[in-house]
Amino acid sequence: MISERPSATRGFSLVETMVSLAVVGFGFLALAGMQLNLYRHADSSHQRATAARLAHEKLEQMRGVERLQGDGSRLAPNDLASGDDKPLLDGGSFVRRWTIAGESTDGQRMTSVTVSWGGQSAVTLATVLARSDPIDGAGLAVPPPGGVVRRLRQRHVSIPLQASPLAGVNRAKSSLAWPDGGYLVFDNMDGSVVARCATEPDDGIDLRTQCTAVNASMLEGYISGVDPQNPVAVRFQRNRDTPAARDSECFVERTGRGGDLAASVYRYRCLIAAGESGSLQFSGLPAGVGVCRYLAASRDAIFEKYTRAAKPAERQNFLVSAATDCPDNTAPYTGD
């Protein structure tokens, strides 16, 4: 007689199946919620980027003045005023408001642009609008040959900070009172000295007829370690093979007041005619005192002999030292 044994394998019960379906269902719901959140964040990021672009576009539009005085066809500072608009884009509806502080005649005006959407979200960009002639900006924005970058006051780095900028017919030029008399006129583009005037030039003076044309460069730097009781003198010694139309002019002045360090630092400036060659000579130094020159940074040229002057040379700095050897970052200077 053959008897059948019950099988060891068995299926899932209805309860187990229902629990499994519930777990899977909750997983799909969580995944769907995550996808929805990702979509919302992506949409919010897109709207925020669009709002920032709209604000930036408005700022650039207000910067795009074409002249100082408006003529009805080209944008001028007098045409700029606070306002608002509602750009319509595929990404949604935005409200853009801009605020310009001050008067149209002010040299600088604080400006902000706010773009809002959805009633609660907004992006704000702020800047300063300067009242300047676009012609000056165009002329100073183009680097001259050699890639020299203008810095303070948007002019060549070698022009002394004390020089006053000119405008009008003499735009892109600056003037500086010269201790030996008169005023020097610099070209803001390359830093060269182009004219010398008996009186201070203004924006309307004709430099060609009322001043003397000059073709020269400025050689300048600092001398530290000078004893105020024995001020040093500087002159530019020309080589005999480079005769110049006039003698080079140099002067030395103290840079600070009070304190041992400030009292020992002097600034020198020399006006060197184009094409001259030579070297600086120091006089008035006590016995046993020598001169060390500071070594150049990677982008600054320190000269031993100034050869065929064709461009300004700034930051030519020296140290007066009674030590036998020059300190670190300096080297002996003889001027031979």
Secondary structure, 3 states (H helix, E strand, C coil): CCCCCCCCCCCCCHHHHHHHHHHHHHHHHHHHHHHHHHHHHHHHHHHHHHHHHHHHHHHHHHHCCCCCCCCCCCCCHHHCCCEEECCEECCEECEEEEEECCCCCCCEEEEEEEEEECCCEEEEEEEEEECCCHHHHHHHHCCCCCCCCCCHHHCCCCCCCCCEECCHHHCCEEEEECCCCCEEEEECCCCCEEEEECCCCCCCCCHHHHCEEEEEEEEEEEEECCCCCCCCEEEEEECCCCCCCCCCEEEEEECCCCCHHHHCCEEEEEEEECCCCEEEEEECCCCCCEEEEECCCCCCCCCCCECCCCCCECCCCEEEECCCCCCCCEEECCCC
